[in-house]
Amino acid sequence: MLDLLRKPWVATCSETRDHLSDYVDGELEGRSLLRVRRHLGRCKRCRAMLDSLTRTLDGLRSLGTPEHMLTAGVEAAVLARIRDTEG
């Protein structure tokens, strides 16, 4: 019975997982945002998933923008040189 009363106010684990990316990106609004926030306040597993997602995104951002990454030609040249030194 308590679950029926809370449902409008608190998201489920499944619902929260479905919205985590939007939550992290600041794209959730209104009732969905409140339901996910309330669920995260109560669910250790979903908070751990949020933490993991946040750390993953921070790690990816630390790699830099695509302009700073290797181009395909440079990557191929580096790999070819590594292969040459191995053989």
Residue pairs with C-beta under 8 A, 6 or more apart in sequence:
9 34
9 35
9 38
10 35
10 38
10 39
10 42
11 19
11 32
11 35
11 36
11 38
11 39
12 39
13 39
13 43
13 45
13 46
15 35
15 36
15 39
16 36
16 39
16 40
16 43
16 46
17 46
17 49
19 28
19 32
19 36
20 36
20 46
20 49
20 50
20 53
21 53
22 28
23 33
23 36
23 50
24 50
24 53
24 54
24 57
28 36
39 46
40 46
40 47
40 50
63 69
70 78
